[in-house]
Amino acid sequence: MMGWLVFGGFALLTIALLLLIRFPRRFWTVPAMAVTLAGAGYAWQGQPSLPDHPVEGVASVRPLDPDLIATREGLFGRFNFDYSYFMAADAMTRAGAPQLAATVMLGAVRKAPNDLGLWSGLGLALAEHDGDQLSPAALYAFDRAETLAPNHPGPPFYRGIALARAGDLEAARQAWGRALRLLPPEASYRDDMVGVILKLDPGLAAAARSALPANPPPAR
């Protein structure tokens, strides 16, 4: 019984999210079909008539990196149009629902099709939704962002994150190198960006540590 209650809550959350992002009603059949198929699959294989019992699951929620959030706000701004959609997508990510995070960002680019920050966020959300794989849709989103602003560091930085999570560190380093070259020297979020990169690239992190002096001079 509890399974059906959870499923019903998920369906209501989906409807509320579609209303929040003003998803075009003529396309509502797509998410409705997805929810219907999910319910049918649960009824077929989930055995909802079994009594409730606690289970120990495997955590699949990726924690949000505060350095990434700080970098994002430096790149694309805070308390603006982009910010509200990024926050909504973050909430879906915290809830372990990457498909809804991607839906949020898809709704965002529908409303602002020339916004490079939203296209960058959509690319990363789609990659997360696809199990950290760079699908054609994710690549298109990154390409669109770079086409809109070829000299902005945001799109290559986000592409690098997706590449690193997909296991292609060499390509990720190339994307990050371009992002750092495009970054203004006075950017206050440079250290945050470097922090994100080092967390995703253990090789670069090890090289950075080895480059530090063994006994740094005491601060004066």
Beta strands, then each sheet from edge to edge (+ up, - down):
end
